């Protein structure tokens, strides 16, 4: 039950992300802003996840993983209500930051509970099972979000988190036994502040490039502060006995390759729902419900792959799957650039569904490769590091998509979004995903063979 329960928390997180993306145009109109500027409502949430994930492992040790898991779900549900009550974009961003803080504790701590209780030979199977309820979020999210926006109001896309959170708390209290707080190491406060400032300012700085509302001095200042804090953290981590993000894990080949290559692949996770919502609703003038019925097909394809992903990976090996699949996944993402208002419905659905199949295979392989060469003692730190990197990759994907659209609009000298602006963004995200090929090609032919299930008598 533990992978299923953790998957329920991930389901709530993914459901929230996908319904928000579907509702972006309607929320922009209600909050008196533009759809492109609404990306800050997505990136602020993802950025808070990336910033606060590093303390999740410490919090689980200090207060008990089960207790932190429950508190995080309660806070996530409460922040969702605050999002629904927001009257303008700044209020929504603040509420989303609290949602991100809760999400930073929720899924990583749940994953730590699962990793501590799963034998290594069963890890690939457990990860696939964990992903199934999580994938239901992107499947249900777009049509549900579109339905609520079209026939009710955008506020309900946040309020639906409350009953899901209540179910999660019930399952945790029924099936996960309490754990006693461990003797936690002292929290690396300086490392937390340096890494948090570096992540926040770098993402915000790169996102402001091409944004007409940001001056060059502001952009340069943000990037300079981020780079300086990043370098200071690297120096700090080398001299601290227990840094909040253990950079020594990057000396483990499979971990380093999965973090770099996996993050390039995750650009499409954040960017695709955001770009599809804008393309279908703004450029093609579809209703939110109609757009949601198209958008969810990618997640439906991903769910189908989960039933055979383990067998495919064990048959062909991690290196072959990850390298070839990186190019295929990037190609299907870039293919969305050719969508037009006249493109038949079934063509868009087919491309999104098949692309979802290959993308799902990629993430199943990457997520298990991350832990292939780690000891039990390294699992907690690695889970924290990997979760932070994953959220950073997704956040950068949304920011990169908004950046490309802003640059395209500025190059045209236009104030309103056009289909070509979104097409350039899809092409760029597809190319970035394909570049992960050069990371995965460095894997040995027998990479992660210890994760293959052992034959039982």
C-alpha positions in Angstrom: 0.0 0.0 0.0 2.9 2.4 0.6 3.7 3.1 -3.1 0.0 3.6 -3.7 -0.4 6.1 -0.7 2.7 8.1 -1.8 1.3 8.0 -5.3 -1.9 9.6 -4.0 0.1 12.5 -2.7 1.8 12.8 -6.0 -1.6 12.5 -7.7 -2.8 15.5 -5.8 0.3 17.5 -6.7 0.1 16.5 -10.4 -3.7 17.1 -10.5 -3.1 20.6 -9.2 -0.4 21.3 -11.8 -2.4 20.2 -14.8 -5.7 21.8 -13.8 -3.9 25.1 -13.2 -2.3 24.9 -16.7 -5.6 24.3 -18.3 -7.2 27.3 -16.5 -4.4 29.8 -17.3 -6.4 31.8 -19.9 -9.5 32.0 -17.8 -7.5 33.0 -14.7 -5.6 35.6 -16.6 -8.9 37.2 -17.7 -10.3 37.1 -14.2 -7.2 38.5 -12.6 -6.7 41.2 -15.2 -3.4 40.0 -16.7 -2.1 38.1 -19.8 -1.8 34.4 -20.2 2.0 34.6 -20.7 2.5 36.6 -17.5 0.4 33.9 -15.7 3.3 31.6 -16.0 4.5 33.1 -12.7 1.6 31.3 -11.0 3.2 28.1 -12.1 6.9 28.9 -11.7 6.4 30.4 -8.2 4.9 27.1 -7.1 7.6 25.0 -8.7 10.3 27.3 -7.5 9.1 27.0 -3.9 9.2 23.2 -4.3 12.8 23.3 -5.5 13.9 25.7 -2.7 12.3 23.9 0.2 12.8 20.3 -0.9 16.3 20.2 0.5 15.0 20.5 4.1 12.5 17.7 3.6 14.9 14.9 4.5 16.0 16.7 7.6 12.4 17.4 8.6 11.5 13.8 8.2 14.4 12.7 10.4 13.8 15.4 13.0 10.0 15.1 13.5 9.2 11.7 12.0 8.4 11.1 8.4 4.8 10.0 8.9 4.0 13.2 11.0 5.7 15.5 8.4 3.8 13.7 5.6 0.4 14.4 7.3 1.2 18.0 8.1 2.4 18.7 4.6 -0.9 17.4 3.1 -2.9 19.6 5.5 -0.9 22.6 4.6 -1.2 21.9 0.9 -5.0 21.6 1.2 -5.2 24.9 3.2 -3.0 26.7 0.6 -5.3 25.4 -2.1 -8.2 27.1 -0.4 -6.1 30.4 -0.2 -5.5 30.1 -4.0 -9.2 29.9 -4.6 -9.8 33.0 -2.6 -7.1 35.1 -4.4 -8.4 38.4 -5.9 -5.3 39.3 -8.0 -2.1 37.8 -9.3 0.2 38.8 -6.4 -2.2 37.1 -3.9 -2.3 34.0 -6.0 1.5 33.9 -6.2 1.8 34.1 -2.4 -0.7 31.3 -2.0 1.1 29.2 -4.6 4.4 29.7 -2.7 2.8 28.2 0.4 1.5 25.3 -1.8 5.0 24.8 -3.0 6.4 24.7 0.5 3.8 22.0 1.4 4.5 20.0 -1.8 8.3 20.2 -1.0 7.6 18.2 2.2 4.8 16.0 0.9 6.1 13.9 -2.0 9.9 13.7 -1.1 9.1 12.6 2.5 6.6 10.0 1.2 9.2 8.8 -1.3 11.7 8.4 1.6 9.2 6.3 3.5 8.9 4.0 0.4 12.6 3.8 -0.3 13.3 2.8 3.3 10.9 -0.1 3.1 11.5 -1.4 -0.5 14.2 -4.0 -1.3 16.5 -2.8 -4.2 15.5 -5.6 -6.5 11.8 -4.5 -6.2 12.6 -0.8 -6.7 11.8 -0.7 -10.4 8.4 -2.4 -9.8 7.6 -0.1 -6.9 8.5 3.0 -8.9 6.2 1.9 -11.7 3.4 1.2 -9.2 4.0 4.6 -7.5 3.6 6.4 -10.9 0.2 4.9 -11.7 -1.9 7.0 -9.3 0.4 10.0 -10.0 -0.3 9.7 -13.7 -4.1 9.9 -13.1 -3.6 13.5 -12.1 -2.5 14.6 -15.6 -5.2 12.4 -17.2 -8.0 13.7 -15.0 -6.7 17.2 -14.6 -7.1 18.8 -18.1 -10.7 17.6 -18.8 -11.7 18.2 -15.2 -10.1 21.6 -15.1 -11.6 22.5 -18.5 -15.0 21.4 -17.3 -14.8 23.4 -14.1 -13.5 26.5 -15.9 -16.1 26.3 -18.7 -19.2 25.4 -16.6 -18.4 26.7 -13.1 -15.4 28.9 -12.3 -11.6 28.6 -12.0 -11.8 28.7 -8.2 -12.9 25.1 -8.1 -9.7 23.8 -9.7 -8.0 24.5 -6.3 -10.9 23.5 -4.0 -10.9 19.9 -5.4 -7.6 19.3 -3.6 -9.4 19.4 -0.2 -11.3 16.0 -0.5 -8.2 14.4 -2.1 -6.1 15.6 0.8 -8.6 14.2 3.3 -8.4 10.8 1.6 -4.6 10.8 1.7 -4.6 11.6 5.5 -7.0 8.7 6.1 -4.9 6.2 4.2 -1.7 7.3 5.9 -3.2 7.0 9.4 -4.6 3.6 8.5 -1.7 1.9 6.7 1.6 3.6 7.6 2.7 2.9 11.2 4.1 5.9 13.2 7.9 6.2 13.1 9.9 7.8 15.9 12.0 10.9 15.2 15.6 10.0 14.6 18.7 11.9 15.9 18.7 14.3 13.0 21.9 16.2 12.0 21.8 20.0 12.6 20.2 21.8 9.7 22.6 23.5 7.4 20.9 27.0 7.6 23.7 28.8 5.6 23.6 26.2 2.9 19.8 26.4 2.8 19.8 30.1 2.4 22.6 30.1 -0.3 21.0 27.3 -2.3 17.5 28.9 -2.0 18.7 32.3 -3.2 20.7 30.8 -6.0 17.8 28.7 -7.3 15.2 31.5 -7.0 17.2 34.3 -8.5 18.6 32.2 -11.4 15.2 30.9 -12.5 13.6 34.4 -12.0 16.5 36.0 -13.9 16.5 33.7 -16.9 12.7 34.0 -17.0 12.8 37.8 -17.2 15.0 37.7 -20.4 12.8 38.9 -23.2 10.1 40.1 -20.7 9.2 43.7 -21.6 8.4 44.5 -18.0 11.9 43.7 -16.7 14.9 46.0 -17.4 18.3 44.6 -18.4 19.8 45.8 -15.1 17.2 43.8 -13.2 17.8 40.7 -15.2 21.6 41.0 -15.0 21.3 41.7 -11.2 19.2 38.6 -10.6 21.5 36.3 -12.6 24.6 37.7 -11.0 23.2 37.2 -7.5 22.2 33.7 -8.4 25.5 32.8 -9.8 27.4 34.3 -6.9 25.3 32.4 -4.3 25.6 29.2 -6.3 29.4 29.5 -6.3 29.4 30.3 -2.6 27.3 27.2 -1.9 29.7 25.0 -3.8 32.5 26.3 -1.6 30.4 25.9 1.5 29.3 22.3 0.7 33.0 21.3 0.3 33.8 22.5 3.9 30.6 21.5 5.7 30.3 18.0 7.3 26.6 17.7 6.5 25.6 20.1 3.6 21.9 20.4 2.9 22.6 19.3 -0.7 25.3 16.8 -0.8 27.3 17.6 -4.0 29.5 14.5 -3.5 26.6 12.4 -4.8 27.5 13.8 -8.3 30.6 11.7 -8.2 28.4 8.6 -8.5 28.2 8.2 -12.3 24.6 6.9 -12.6 23.3 9.5 -10.2 25.0 12.4 -12.0 23.9 11.2 -15.5 20.3 10.7 -14.4 20.1 14.2 -12.8 21.5 16.0 -15.8 19.8 14.0 -18.5 16.6 13.6 -16.5 16.3 17.3 -15.9 16.6 18.1 -19.6 13.8 15.6 -20.3 11.7 17.3 -17.6 11.6 20.6 -19.4 8.7 19.1 -21.4 6.8 18.1 -18.2 6.4 21.7 -17.1 6.3 23.4 -20.6 3.8 21.1 -22.5 0.6 21.6 -20.4 1.4 25.4 -20.2 2.0 25.7 -24.0 -1.0 23.5 -24.9 -3.4 25.5 -22.8 -2.2 28.8 -24.5 -2.1 27.3 -28.0 -5.5 25.6 -27.9 -7.4 28.3 -25.9 -5.8 31.5 -27.0 -4.4 30.8 -30.5 -7.1 28.4 -31.6 -10.0 29.9 -29.5 -11.1 26.6 -28.1 -13.1 26.4 -24.8 -11.2 25.2 -21.7 -13.2 22.0 -21.7 -12.4 21.2 -25.4 -8.7 22.0 -24.8 -8.6 19.7 -21.8 -10.1 16.8 -23.7 -7.1 17.1 -26.1 -4.4 17.8 -23.5 -5.1 14.8 -21.3 -4.3 12.2 -24.0 -0.6 12.6 -23.4 -1.0 11.4 -19.8 -3.3 8.6 -20.9 -0.5 7.3 -23.2 1.9 7.6 -20.3 -0.3 5.5 -18.0 -0.5 2.7 -20.7 3.3 2.5 -20.8 3.6 2.0 -17.1 2.1 -1.5 -17.5 5.0 -2.6 -19.7 7.8 -0.2 -18.8 9.6 -2.6 -16.5 9.7 -5.4 -19.1 10.9 -3.0 -21.8 13.7 -1.6 -19.6 14.8 -5.1 -18.5 14.8 -6.4 -22.1 16.7 -3.6 -23.8 18.7 -2.1 -20.9 18.8 1.4 -19.5 21.4 2.8 -21.9 19.6 1.8 -25.0 16.2 2.9 -23.7 17.3 6.2 -22.4 19.4 7.3 -25.4 17.0 6.3 -28.2 14.0 7.4 -26.2 15.5 10.9 -25.6 15.4 11.6 -29.3 12.0 10.1 -29.8 10.5 12.1 -26.9 12.1 15.3 -28.1 10.7 14.7 -31.6 7.2 14.2 -30.4 7.3 17.4 -28.3 8.7 19.4 -31.2 5.9 17.9 -33.4 3.4 20.0 -31.5 4.9 23.1 -33.1 3.1 22.1 -36.3 -0.4 22.1 -34.7 -2.8 24.5 -36.5 -6.4 25.4 -36.0 -7.2 23.2 -39.0 -5.2 20.2 -37.7 -7.6 17.2 -37.3 -8.6 16.4 -33.7 -7.4 12.8 -34.1 -3.9 13.9 -35.3 -3.3 16.1 -32.3 -4.6 13.3 -30.0 -2.4 10.7 -31.6 0.8 12.8 -31.4 0.2 13.6 -27.7 -0.8 10.1 -26.8 2.2 8.4 -28.5 4.5 11.1 -27.1 3.2 10.4 -23.7 4.0 6.7 -24.0 7.7 7.4 -24.8 7.9 10.2 -22.2 6.6 7.8 -19.5 9.1 5.2 -20.4 11.9 7.8 -20.1 10.9 8.9 -16.7 10.5 5.4 -15.3 14.0 4.5 -16.4 15.5 7.8 -15.2 13.8 7.7 -11.8 15.1 4.2 -11.0 18.6 4.8 -12.5 19.0 7.6 -10.0 19.2 5.1 -7.1 21.1 2.3 -8.9 24.6 2.7 -7.3 23.5 4.2 -3.9 23.7 2.6 -0.5 20.9 2.6 2.0 22.6 5.4 4.0 22.7 7.6 0.9 19.0 7.1 -0.1 17.6 10.0 2.0 20.1 12.6 0.7 19.8 11.4 -2.8 16.0 11.5 -2.7 16.2 15.1 -1.5 18.8 16.1 -4.1 16.9 14.3 -7.0 13.5 15.9 -5.9 15.0 19.4 -5.9 16.6 18.8 -9.3 13.4 17.5 -10.7 11.3 20.5 -9.6 14.0 22.8 -10.9 13.9 21.1 -14.3 10.1 21.4 -14.5 10.3 25.1 -13.4 12.9 25.9 -15.9 10.8 24.2 -18.6 7.9 26.6 -17.9 10.2 29.6 -17.6 12.0 28.7 -20.9 8.7 28.3 -22.7 7.5 31.7 -21.5 10.9 33.2 -22.4 10.8 31.9 -26.0 7.3 33.2 -26.5 8.3 36.6 -25.1 11.3 36.8 -27.4 9.2 35.8 -30.4 6.6 38.4 -29.6 9.2 41.1 -29.1 10.9 40.1 -32.4 7.5 40.6 -34.2 6.9 43.8 -32.3 3.6 42.5 -31.2 1.7 42.8 -27.9 -0.6 39.9 -28.4 0.3 36.2 -28.6 0.2 34.3 -32.0 0.4 30.7 -33.0 4.0 31.1 -34.2 5.1 32.2 -30.8 3.9 29.0 -29.2 5.3 26.9 -32.1 8.8 28.3 -31.5 8.5 27.4 -27.8 7.5 23.8 -28.6 10.4 23.4 -31.0 12.9 24.7 -28.4 11.6 22.5 -25.6 11.7 19.5 -28.0 15.3 20.3 -28.9 16.3 20.6 -25.2 14.7 17.2 -24.4 16.7 15.6 -27.3 19.9 17.0 -26.0 19.7 14.6 -23.0 20.9 12.0 -25.5 24.5 13.3 -24.9 24.2 12.7 -21.1 22.7 9.2 -21.4 25.2 8.0 -24.0 27.9 8.1 -21.3 26.2 5.2 -19.5 27.9 1.8 -19.6 26.1 -0.9 -21.5 25.2 -2.8 -18.3 24.1 0.3 -16.4 21.9 -0.4 -13.3 21.8 -4.2 -13.9 21.5 -4.6 -10.1 18.0 -3.1 -10.3 16.7 -6.0 -12.5 14.5 -8.2 -10.5 16.1 -11.3 -9.1 14.6 -14.7 -9.9 12.9 -16.0 -6.8 12.8 -19.7 -6.0 
